[in-house]
């Protein structure tokens, strides 16, 4: 793939792809988006798609705010590492394990 990409546009594609594929950074690489004139922005209220998804799937999405996703009954469905919920003492190790299992299934 790297050879084909280099034929189209010479660049250090190997390093570019490996960096992105092997990255464990907390945030997505935004350089390309920003160089294209865009920027990532957050709003105080969820967008319509997220609201609809919450209603249809019956969950509460707090992943973007505090790193937490709740089931309809209020139980924890997912905890996102590095976010406030993961650092909270209210989210015990058992909760982390349950959330990790949920993500894998």
C-alpha positions in Angstrom: 0.0 0.0 0.0 2.8 2.4 0.9 4.4 1.8 -2.5 1.2 2.6 -4.3 0.6 5.7 -2.2 4.1 6.9 -3.0 3.4 6.4 -6.8 0.4 8.7 -6.5 1.9 11.3 -4.1 5.5 10.9 -2.8 5.5 11.2 1.0 6.6 9.2 4.1 3.4 7.2 4.0 4.9 4.3 6.1 5.6 6.5 9.0 2.3 8.4 8.5 0.2 5.2 8.6 2.1 3.5 11.4 1.8 6.6 13.6 -1.9 6.7 13.2 -2.5 3.0 13.4 -0.4 2.4 16.5 -1.3 5.6 18.3 -2.7 5.4 21.8 -3.2 9.1 22.2 -6.3 10.1 24.1 -7.4 12.5 21.3 -7.7 11.9 17.6 -5.1 13.5 15.4 -6.8 16.7 14.2 -3.9 18.2 12.1 -5.5 17.3 8.8 -8.9 18.6 9.8 -7.3 21.9 11.0 -5.1 22.3 7.9 -8.3 21.9 5.9 -9.7 25.0 7.6 -12.0 23.1 10.0 -11.9 22.9 13.8 -13.4 20.6 16.3 -16.0 22.4 18.5 -18.3 21.3 21.3 -21.8 22.6 22.1 -23.5 22.7 25.4 -26.4 20.7 24.0 -26.3 17.4 22.2 -27.0 17.3 18.5 -30.2 15.9 17.0 -28.6 12.6 15.9 -27.3 11.9 19.4 -30.7 12.7 21.0 -32.5 10.4 18.5 -30.0 7.6 19.1 -30.5 7.9 22.9 -34.2 7.7 22.5 -34.2 4.7 20.1 -31.4 2.7 21.9 -32.6 3.8 25.4 -29.3 4.9 26.9 -27.7 8.2 28.1 -24.6 9.3 26.3 -22.2 11.2 28.6 -19.1 9.8 26.9 -18.1 13.1 25.3 -18.6 15.1 28.5 -17.4 12.9 31.4 -16.6 9.6 29.8 -19.7 7.7 30.9 -22.5 5.8 29.1 -25.5 4.7 31.1 -28.1 2.1 30.3 -31.8 2.9 30.5 -32.0 1.7 34.1 -29.1 4.0 35.1 -26.5 1.2 35.4 -23.1 1.9 33.8 -22.7 0.6 30.3 -19.3 2.0 29.6 -16.5 4.1 31.2 -14.0 5.8 28.9 -10.4 5.6 30.3 -8.8 9.0 30.8 -12.1 10.8 31.4 -13.6 12.2 34.6 -15.8 9.1 35.2 -12.9 6.8 35.0 -11.0 8.8 37.6 -14.0 8.9 39.9 -14.1 6.7 43.1 -17.8 6.0 42.3 -16.6 3.9 39.3 -15.1 0.9 41.0 -12.8 -1.7 39.4 -15.8 -4.0 39.0 -17.5 -1.3 37.0 -14.4 -0.8 34.8 -14.2 -4.6 34.2 -17.9 -4.8 33.3 -17.6 -1.8 30.9 -14.5 -3.4 29.3 -16.4 -6.6 28.8 -19.4 -4.7 27.3 -17.1 -3.0 24.8 -15.6 -6.3 23.7 -18.9 -8.0 23.1 
